[in-house]
Amino acid sequence: IDGGATWSNRYRVPCNSPHGPIALEDGRLLYAGKAIWGDESVGVWHSSDDGMTWNQLSIIEPRPGDKASD
């Protein structure tokens, strides 16, 4: 709204990745990465309220012989 002059308070995101979330054309955020709270699965989440809450869309299963925690 103000070009980045002010920031909101910090809040938790569901996963971590080197790139962070992306903004979709409809205003939602899409975030693919490794879960940082709980089971450390790899998955995809979306938020429709500017990142305040997140819903998991899918879990990405590791290939045979791989582990998500590697």
Residue pairs with C-beta under 8 A, 6 or more apart in sequence:
11 51
11 52
12 37
13 21
13 31
13 36
13 51
13 54
14 31
14 35
14 36
14 37
14 45
14 54
14 56
15 31
15 32
15 33
15 34
15 35
15 36
15 43
15 45
16 33
16 34
16 36
17 31
17 32
17 33
17 34
20 31
21 29
21 30
21 31
21 47
21 51
22 29
22 30
22 31
23 29
24 30
24 46
27 48
28 46
28 47
28 48
29 46
29 47
29 50
29 51
30 44
30 45
30 46
31 44
31 45
31 46
31 47
31 54
32 42
32 43
32 44
32 45
32 60
33 42
33 43
34 40
34 41
34 42
34 68
35 41
35 42
35 43
40 68
40 69
41 59
41 60
41 68
42 59
42 60
42 62
42 68
43 56
43 57
43 58
43 59
43 60
44 56
44 57
44 58
44 60
45 54
45 55
45 56
45 57
46 54
46 55
46 57
47 53
47 54
47 55
62 68
